[in-house]
Amino acid sequence: MHLGVIKDKIWFQKQSWEKRERNFWKKIEHFDPLPPAPAHEPETIQALNLPPQDYMRKYLPEDLFSIISDCTNRRYFKECGIELKCTLQEIKIFFTATVMMSYLGYPRVCMYWAGKTKVSGIAEKMNRDRYLTIRNKRQVPKMIWNDCQLNPKNKNISINEQMVPFCGLIKSKPNPCVMKIFVVAAPDGLPLDFFFIRRGDPIVEEDNLQCLGVGGKAVMRLTQNLPTGDFIYIGRFFTSMHLLDLLHLEAQCTGTVQRVRIPRNTKLMTDK
């Protein structure tokens, strides 16, 4: 082979290799920082200090129980072919018993009706079989989300996820048959916004956000209805360099980050 042809081939391979070379971060002495995030702009919303009973009615109004009763009866008749005849009062008793169970925390539901562990406030209001039937066939409409939007906003907020063993499929979790909920809340635990997601459901529609992961997309969606200038705190599931750059235009964000999302040549202090 001619020597000139060999030189041209080597030069072409070198140019191809240089194009595939990775771009590493470089240490420089001077740089231009990003502009500061806008100041926090609080919103005035009529949802302040309420008595406990009024606070519950804010999320669970009277018409909600009526709708749940009607939807539960329809579902039971559709699946079983007979009438359940669940009344409005039974739905209220069901919710009351469920709240009491969440506070007591017995390991088995049947213990609330057992002889030695019986809870009179639950067992005397509704028998066990009736409670389990309503629990398995209940239908809850989407009426609570609007009430969360009315809660007073705080400049310090946190975003996290919650797993609900209901439906869907997330193989990486110990209980894969779940539905995931993303929630943004104030420091006192007051929910400000939330949304459900199942496997394969789209989170955001914007093209410039498709490069983010599931956690990053959830953060961008939950911050759409929040005022500018908030201080957002997130966990390692959400944090990424690209997400922080996008959030800096509207708010300030702090969060832990996974080691695999840190550039290799970045020198950080060890945990020790």
N, C-alpha and C positions, 0 to 999 in steps of 0.2 A: 504494500500500500504506500502511496506517495506520502512523503513527510508533511507536505502542506495540508493534505486531507486529514492526517492524524492531528495536527495542531488545531484545525478548525473543529474537529470533533471534540477535542479536550476543552476548547474554549466554550463550545456550546453546552457541554455538560457542566462546566463551572458556572456559567450564567444561570442554568436551570437550578443548580444547587443553591446559589445565592438567593434566588427568588423564594425558595422554600425555607430559607433560614428564619428562625423565630426571632421576634423582637423582644428583647429583654429590657427591664426597667434599668435606668441609669441614675446614678446619684449625681445631683448637681448642687451647686452652692446657692443659687438664686432661682426662684421660681415665682410666678404670679399666682397667688391663691384665688380660689373661687370667690365671687362676690358674696357678701353676707346674706343669709336667708331673710325674708321679709319679717317684719314684726308681727306678733300674734294679734289677731283681731277677734276678740270675743263676740259671741252672738248673744242676743237677748231672746231667750225662749221661755215661755210660760210653763215651766215644769220644775218648781222649786220644792221647798219642804212640804211634804204631804203627810197626813196621818197614815199609819200602816194600812188601815182598811181602804182608804182612798188610793193609796199607792198600788195596792193589788187590783183595784177596779180599773186603774189606768191601763194595765196590761191585760186584765181579764174582765172586760165589761160584761154586763148582763146578757146582751145579745150574743156574745161569744159562746156561752154555755148552751144557749138555745140552738145555735148552729151546730155545735159539736154533738148535741143529742140527736138532732135530725140526721146528720151525716153518719153517725154511728148506727142508727137504726137502719138506714138504707144499706150500709155496707153489710150488716149482719143478715138482712133479708136476702141480699144478692148472693152471699156466700153459703148461707145455711138453708134458705128457703122458708124460714119461719120468722115471726116477728119477735124482736127483742123487747119491745115496749120500754125502752130506756127513757126516763123522764128527765126534765130539767133539774129537779132536786137531786136525783141520783148522780148526775154529772158533777154537781157541786160537792156532794159527799165524796165522790171518787177523787176529786182534786184535793179536798181537805185531807183525806186519808193518805194520799200520795205524799203530800207535804209533810205530814207527821212521820211517815216512814223514812223520809229523807233525813230527818233530824235524829230519829232513834237509831237507824242504821243496823237493823237486825240482818244477819247473814242470809236468812230465808224468809220469803214473804209469808209462808204458812205459819211462821212463829207468832205473828200478830193475832192469830186466832187459836193458837195452841193453849192447852190448859195452864201450864206454869208460866208462860211468857205472854199471855193474852193481854192485849191493850184494849181496854173497854171503850175508849174513844173511837176506835176503829171497828172492833168486832161487833159492838152493839148497834152500829149505824148501818153496816152492810156486811152480809155474809161473804165468806171467802170465794165461793164459786162465782157469785155475782160480780165481785170485784175483778177476778181474773178474766171473766168473759168481757167485761167492758174494757179492760186494759188491752186485751188482744184485738178488739174490734173498733177501738175508738178512732175517730178521724178529727184531726186538729187543723183548722184552716189557717191561712197565712194572714193573721191580723195583728201580730205583735210587732212586726218590723216597723210599722208607721209610728208606734208609740216610742220606740227607741230613738227615732229621729228627733223627737221633741225633748229629749233629755238635755239638760244644760251642758254645753261643751266646756272642756277643760283644756288649758294649753299643754298639759302633760298627759299623754295618752299612751296606751300599750296595745299591741296587736299580738294575738296568739291564736292557736288552733285548738280544737276539741274534737275528739273522736266519739261518735255516737253509734252504738251497735244496732244498726237499723237495716241498712241495705248498702249495696255497692260492693266494691272489691279493691282493697289496698293490700297487696301481698306482703309488703315490707313490714306491716304492723302485726303484733301478736294476735289480734283479733281482726282478720282481714275483711270480714263482712261488716263494714261500717259505712257511715256517712260522716263526712268531715264538715265542721263548722268553723269559719273564720270570724273572729270577734274583735272589735276595737272597743276598749273600755277606759274609763277614767280611773284615777288612782284609788278611789273609794269602791271600785268594782262596778260602777253603774255602766251598763252597756250603752254604747252610742250608735253602733251599727253592727250588722252581721249578715252573713249569707251562707247558704248551704251549697255543698258541691259533692257530686258523685264522680266516679271514675269516668273520665272522658268528657265531662262537661266543660265548655269554654268559660274562662273567667273574665277576660277582657277581650275587646274587639279591635283595639288600636294596633296598627301594624308595628309601630315603634316599640311596643311592649312585648312582642312575641319572643324576643330574645331572652326574656327573664324566665326564671323557673316558676313553679307553682306558687311558692311562697312570695316571690317578688311581685307576681301578678296580683296576688291577694292583697298585698299592701297597697299597691297603686289603686285598686278598686275601692278599698275601704277609706282611702284618704280623699276620694273625689268629692265627698259631701262634707268635708271638714274645713274649717276656716284656715287661712294661710298663717304661717308662723308658728305652728304647733311644734312641740318637742315630742318626737315619736321614739318609743323604745320597743325593740324587736329582739327576737331570739336568733340563734344560729341557723335555723331552718329558713329564715327569710333573708338574712344579710348577704349582700354581694356588692362588689364595687360599682357595677352598672346601676344597681338600684339606688345606692347612696347618691350617685351623680344626678339621677332623675329627681329624687326627693329634695335635693338641695335647692331646687328652683322654687319650691313651695314651702318647705319646712326644714327642720333640723332633726337628724336621726342618729340614734346611738344603739348599738347592738353587738352581741357576740358574733363571731364569724368562724366557720369551719376552716380547719387547716388547709384543706385541698383548694379553698377559694383564695388563698393568699399567694401572690406571686413568689416563685421559687427563690429569687435573689433578694427578697425583702428580709431584712434582719430585724427580728423582734426579740424582746426580752422573754426568757423562758418563765414558766410558771414557778420555778424554784427561786 
